[in-house]
Amino acid sequence: MAKIPIPEEILGQLYSRFLPSPCPVPESPLDLPQLLLDDQECLSLVLSRVLGFGIVLLAGVIKLPQILSIVGNHSAEGISVNAYMLETFGYVYNLSFAIQMGYPVTAYGEFALILVQNLIVLSLIFYYNGSIRSSFAVPVAYVCMTAVMTFGVIQIEVLRALTGLNALTAVGSRLPQIVKNYKSGSVGSLSLLTCLALALGSMVRVYTTLKEVNEPTILLGFIVSGSLNLTVLGQVIYYSYIKPSGSKAEETKEKSEKKTN
């Protein structure tokens, strides 16, 4: 069976996207597996690049379960609006910084996709909380803020300083939600799938940041964010699946004791 030749232009684009600059370009795509096996550093960089693309693709739907959960319940109960607003601000300045620094799309592409979805979630939160005006005004304000930061109105040094606050932003955007879940003993409309995807995405980003982005503050932000996302995920699992079973068991025990008495 004759092989279908691949145009050199297409090969060049594929190599430039998936093969980082330190990696040698193979003469044929068939030589690529052996090249990666022989060069462990190149293999780790390619893995980072592929994982980065995977994160970007996942980011396109990562908040969809949360959006559907709010719409389906006709309620944003249990979701901290302050936490979401701070999280969204974090995506705004990180996206703007990455674009101005010229990082590869695999290193920041999900910021833009999650930002759009966060604006939808914020709009829904305000809408179902009865603030129709804010459901429109708040997303518009974030869009304007993103434009101002991305197109050079805000100097890169200011954005770099903001990325230095990534760890604090992660704490500020997750801790209110964690505390709210604990105090209410419930996770309300929080989506398990969204929380799971965020936790996994943060941990993968730790690896890709180590390989592709030389910014310790961004790395620290992902480490802290990953830890807090895992905490929220644990709460969702506990309050949605473990605690209800425990509560039923306690109720059954109390009923049996009453009958005995």
N, C-alpha and C positions, 0 to 999 in steps of 0.2 A: 504494500500500500504506500503510495507516494506521500511524502511529508509536505504539509502546507507551509510554505515559507512565511516567516513573520517579517514585515517591513522593518528596516533598521530604525526608522523614526519612532515606531511604536515601542520597539525594544528599548530604545534610548530613554523614552519617557518612563517606562516601567522601571528601568534600572535607576534612574535619577530619583524616583519616588521611594523605592524600596531598598536601594543599596546606598547606604551612607558613603560619604566621600572617601573614608579610609579603605573601603572595600574595593578590591580589584574587579574590573568588569570582565565577566567570562566571555569567551569567544562564542559560546552557544548556550542557550537556556538549559540544555541538558548537562552542562558542566557546572551549573550553579549549586546543586546539592553537594557535590564533592568539594567545591570551593568553600562552602560554609562549614563543612566538616573539618577541613584542614585549617581553617582560621577561626578560632573560638571567639576572638574579639569581634570579628565581623559578624559572626553568628549572633552574638548577644545584641549587637546594634540593629541587625535586621529584625530580630525578635521584638526588640523595643519598638521599631517602626511599625511592624505588623500589629502589635498590641495597641499601638497608638491609633491606627486606622480602625481597629475593632472598637475601641472606646468611643471614637468619633461617631461611628455607625450606631452604636448602642445609645449614645447621647440623644440621637434623633427621636427616640421613643421612651427615654428613661423616665420622664415625668408623666407619660400618657396614662399609666394605671392610676396615678394620683389624681389627674384631671378627671378621669372617668369615675373615680370613687366619689369625688366631690359632687359632680353632676348627678351621679346615680343616687346619692343620698340627699341631694338638694340641701346640702349643709357642709360647712367647713369646720365643724366642731372638732376640737382637739388639735387643730393646726395653729401654731404660734405665728401670728402675722409679723411680729417684730423679728423673729428668727428668719422668716422668709425674706423680709426686706433687707436684712443685713447680708444674708447669703447672696441675694441678687446683686447687691452692691459689690460684693467680692468678685462675682463673675464679670461685672462691668470693668473694673480696673485691671483685673488679670488679663482679660481679653484685649483691652487697649494696650497694655504693656507688651504683650506677646506680639501683637501686630506691629507696633513701632520698633520692636527689637528684631523683627524679621525671622522669628522662629518658624520651623516647619509646621504646617497645618496639623500634623499628627500630634504636636505638642500642646495645641490649644483649641483645636477645632470644636471640641465639645463645649467649651465656654459659651460660644455663640448659640449653639443649639439648646443648651440648658437654659441660657438666659431668656430666650424666646418663650420656652415652656414655663419658666418661673413667672414671667409677666402674665401669662394666661392664668396660672394658679393664683397669683396675687389679685388679678381682676375678679376671679371667681370668689375668693375669700371676702373681698370687700362687697361684692354683689350679694352674696348670701348672708352677709352680716348687716345688710340693709343700707350700705353706703354706695349708692349708684354712682354718684359723682366721682368718688375716689376710685371706683372700679375702672374708670376711664383715665382719670388724671394721673394716677400713680404710674401705670405703665408708660404713658407718654413722657413723664418726667424722666424715667429711666432711659428711654430711647434717646432723649435729648442729651442726657448725661453721657451716654456711650459715645454719641457723635462728637461731643466736645473733647472727650478724653482721647478718642482714637485718631482724630484728624489733626493732632498737634497743637491744639489750643492749650492743653495741659502739657507741660514739659516732661520729658522722659524721666528726669531725676525725681519729680514728684510721684510719678507712677511707680518708680523703683522703690521709693520710700513706702508707698502704700503696700507693695508686695511684701515688704518687711513686716507688715502687720497681719500677714495671712494666717498665722497661727491664732492670733487674737480674734480675727474675723471668724475663723472656724469655730472657736469656742463660743463667741457671741451669737453665732447663727445656729448652733446646735444645743448649747446648754439650756436656753429657755424652753426648748422643745422637750429636752430630757426631764427638766424639773416639772414642766406642765404634765407630762405623762405620769410621773411619779406621784404628784399630788392628787391627780384625778383618778389614779388607778386604772387608766384607760388610755388608748391611743386614738380614740375617735375615728376620724376618716383617713388616718395615715395608711398608705398602701404598702403592703408587705413587699410586693415586687419592686416598687420604686426604692424602698429602703435597702433592699438586697442589692439592687443594681448600683446604688450610690456607694455602698460599702465596698463592693468588689471593685468598682471603678476607681475609688480612691487608692486602694491598695496597689492596683496595677499602675496607677499614675506615679506612685513612689518609685517603681522600677524604671518607667520610661523617663522620668525626670532625672534620675541618676545617670541615665545613658545619653540623653539628648539636650538637657538644659542645665547649664552651669550656674544655677541660682540657688544657694542654700536656703534662702528664705522661702522660696516656692516649695522646695522639698520638705521643709519643716511644716509648712502649711498642709501639705498632702498627708504627712504622717499624723498630725493632730486631727485633721479632718477624717482620715480613715478610722482612727480610734473612736472618735465620737459617732461616726456613722455606724460603726459596729455596735456601739452602745444603744443607739436608737433602734437598730435592727433587733437587738436582743430584747428590748422592751416590747416591740411589736409582737415578736414571737411569744413572749411571756404573757402579756396581757390579752392577747387574742386567742392563744391556743393552750397555754399551760395553766394560767390562773383560773379560767372558766371551769376546767376539769376539776381543779382543786376545790373550787367553791361548791361544785355539785356534790363532791365527795363529802365535804363538811356538812352540807345541808342534809344529805342522806343520813349521816351519822347522828345529827341533832334530832332528826325525826325518829330514828330508831331508839334513841335514848329517852325521848318523850313517851313513846309507846311502852317502853319498859317500866318507866316510872308510873 
